[in-house]
Amino acid sequence: MKVNESTSYDVIMTYMPERLRGLMKGIDEKKLEKLMEIRLRAGGPVYYVYPDHISYVSLNGKLTSSYCNDSYIVGVNTIRTIVDRLCHFSLHSCGRQLSEGFFVIENGIRVGISGSFSNTSERIITDFCSLNFRISRCAEGCADELFSRIFGKNTIICGGVNSGKTTIIRELCRLSGSFVKTALIDERNEISCLSGGSPLNDVGPMTDILANCPRSKGIMSAIRTLSPETIVCDEISDRPDAEAVISGMGSGVKFILSAHADTYDELMSRKELSELVEASDLLVILKGSSAPGEIKEIVRV
């Protein structure tokens, strides 16, 4: 789980109030190896999500298999404290994150927020009830074999929630950027974790990064100004994204993309993406949350 000098778990703990942080520090490191999410709900438990089970944080700093009287219960003030820290104690400066319902913090960790939206013109979450910290990992070497098969081909990595799409995309970007001029369109800044002009994650020595910008605009900007041979981007989801990619393919740029879908048929059922699939060379389908990062099949389109 190590990314740079701190683990993702260490990063998450810095946002927790002192008592909960103390309990989390006591969790056996071996219990963290396959951890995927840490979830907190006001009036409910803190629970750890793994590929095949869920564990609850107890009052004595242990993980238990069931939610019981010994489970640590999250207070409303705890959720608010964590949100304040996510906003660096400046809620008014985080309108975009509070309207979209998530933050991206150090190491590319995505933090989802739930609650009540305001009735103002800029609808943002103002009453917070739960948080979901999704563990981000860099797994160098996990895509070596896949990269040799997709290099120079327009490829879509396809999988459901927690299937390992972002981890695979990050590693493919690192490999691509080690061989050819590559542009990474990092809309949520969770692949590169660009900070102060430098990526915290290794995305390749020849990779140019456009972070915190809409994918479609970033793709067109990269093509016009950065002359990439390959463009990498995560979570293609709508028609503007697809149209920008197809336009880029017409310019001779190769793409490595990801999209949310469990199967080829599911992806093709989305009209905004079906034309993009047909314009691609390969579709890589991941197994799913039970085996993050593992490939189920590769389809030649």
N, C-alpha and C positions, 0 to 999 in steps of 0.2 A: 504493500500500500504506500510505499515511500515515494514521494514526489518532492524533488528538491530537498531542502534541509528538514522540512517538517512533513509528517504524515498527514493525510487528509483527516484522520481521526484527531490529531493534535489541533489542526486548524478549527475543526468543528467545536472542540472543547473550549476554545478561546471565546466563543460566543455564549457559552452557558453561564448561568449564575453560579456562585461559588459552591453551594451545596451539591448541586447536580454535577458540576465539574469534578468534584471530589469522588462521587460515586462512579463516574465514568472512568476516572483514572485507575480505579481498582479493578476494572474488568481485565481478565486474563488476555494477554496479547494474542494467544492462539485462537481466541474467540472472535478476533477481528479480521482474520485472514480472508474470509469470503463475504464479509459484511457489504451489503449493497445500499441500505438506507438506514437512517436514524430518524424516527418519527416521534413527534410530541403533540399531544392534544390536550387543550385546557379541560380540566376535570377528568382527564383520563391518564393513561400510562405513557411512559417513554418505552418505545419498543424498537428492537433491532430486526431488520428484515434481511434474510439470507435467501439464496436460491431455492431452498427446500423447507424452510421453517421460519418461525418468528420467535424471538425471545424478548422477555420483559426485564427491565431494570428494577431490581428490588431495593428495599431500604437499606440493606447491608452491602450494597455495591456488587451484587452478583447478578447473573442472568438466569432467569427461570423460564420454564416452558409454558407456564400458564399465568394469566392475569388474576391476581388474588389480593387478599388484604395486605400482603407484604410488598405489593408493588409500589413503586414511587409514583405519586399522583402529581400531575403538573398543574400548577395554579395559573390563573389568568395573568397575574403579574409576571410570572416567569416567561410566558409567551411574549408579553409586551417588552420585557427587558431584552429578550433576544432580538426582537424586531428593531428596537432602538439601536442595538449594537450593529445590526446589519445595515442600518441607515447612518451609522456613525453619528447617532444622536441628532440627526437632522432630517426628520420625516418629510419636510416640505421640499427637500432637494432630491427626493427619490420617487417623484410622481410617476415616472415611467415604470419603475419596478413594481410599485404598488398598484398600478393599473393593469400590468401584465400578469401579476400574481407570482413573480419569482425574482430572486436575486442570483447572481453568479459571484461567488467569493473566491478567495485564494485557492490555488490548485484546481480551478475549474469546477468547484463544487456548486451544483445548482440547488438552491433552497426554494422550495415551493411554499406558498402561503395561502391559507384559506381564511375566510371571514366574511363580513358584510361589506358590500360596496356602498360608497357614499351616493347621495342623490344630487351631487353637484355636477356642473357641466363636465368637469374632468373626473370621471368615475374612478375612484381609487378605493382600495381596501382600507378601512379605518378601524374596524373592530376585528381583532385577530383571534382565531380560535385554534389553529394548528399549523405545524411546520413540518416540512419533509426535507431533510438533508440527504442528497443523493451523492454517494461516494464516487469520486473521480479517480481513475487509475491510469497511469502510464505503464504499459506492458510491453517493453521493448522486446522485439523478436516474435511477438504473437502473430504478426502478419507477413513474415518473411516468405513463406510458401505461397500465400495468396498473392502477394505483390508480384512474384515472378509470373503468375498466370494472367494478371490483369494489366501489367505494364504496357502502356501504349494503347489501351482500349478504354472506351467510355463505359464506366462501370457504376452500377447502383448497388449499394449495400442495403439490404432490406431486413427489417426485424421489428419485433414488438417492443414493448416497454421492458427495460432492463435486459435487453438481449446482447448488449455490448457494442452497439453501433458506434457510439462516440469513441470508445477505446480503439476500435478497429480503424476508424477514420483518422484518428490522431496518429496512429502508427503508420498507416499508409501515406499520410502527409509527410511524415519524417523521412520515409524511404524515398518517396517521389522527390522531395526537396534535397535529397542527397545525390540525385542523378541528373535532374533537369530543372529548368526554371519553373517554379511552382508558385501559384498564388493561393492563399488560404482565405476564404471568405468566412469569417468567424463571427456570425451575427451576435451571438450571446457571449462571446469571448470565453467559452468554456473548453475550447480545444487548445489554443495557444496560451491562454491566461496572460495576455499582453499587459505589461505594467511598466510605466515609465519608458516606453519605447522598446522594451526587451521582453521576449516571451519567457514565461517561467517554465513552460514545457518545451521539450525539444521537438520542433516541427520541421527540422531540416535546414541545412546551412544555406540553401538557395531558395528558401521560401519567403515570399513577401506576404505580409499579413494585413488584411483589412478587417478590423474588429469593430463591433458595435454599430454595424451598418446593415440595412436591409440586404438580403442575399441578392435580389435581382439587381439593385443599384451597384452593389459591390462587384458582381460579376462583370457588368458592363464597364465599370470604371477600370477594373483590372485589365480587361481586354484592350481598352483604349490607351492605357498609360504604362502598363507593366510588362507587356509582351510575354505573357506566360506560355509555356508549352502545355502545362497541366494546371487545372483549377480544381481545388478541393473545397467542398462545402457540406455541411451537415444539415439533415432534416429538411430537404426540399419538400414543400408542402402545398404550394398554390400555383395558379396559372402564371402569374408574373415570374415566379422562380423558374418554372418549366420553360417559358418562352425565352428567358434570358439564357438558359443553358443551351437550348436548341439553336439560338442565334450564335452562341459562342462555338458550338460544334461546327456550324457552317463556316466559321472563320478558321477552322483547323485546330482549335484548342481541344485537348482531351480533358475529360471530366471524371473525377472520382467523387461520388455523391452518396448520401444516405437518405433513406425515406422510411417512414413508419408504416409497416405492413407486415403481417405474418406470412403471407403467401403471395405467389405470382398473381393468382386470380384476384386477390384483395387489392393489390396494387393497380392492376388493370381496370378494376371497377371504378377507380377514381378518375373521372374524365380529365381532370386538370393534369394528371400525370401519365395517362395512357400513351399519349403521343411521345412523351419523353422516353418512356420505356422502349417504344418501338424504334426510337432513334439511337438507342444505346446498343452496345455490343454484348455486355454481360450483366446478369442479375445475380448477385450473391445473396442467398437467403440464409439467415442465421437461425440456429435452433430455438432460441428463446431464452427466457429468464432462468430456466432450469440449468442451462449450460451457456452462460454468457461468453460471447466471443467465438463460440464454436459454429462451424459452417454446416448447414443441413444439406444444401445443394447449390450448384452453380449452373445457371440456365443461360444458354446462348440464345440471344433474342433474335 
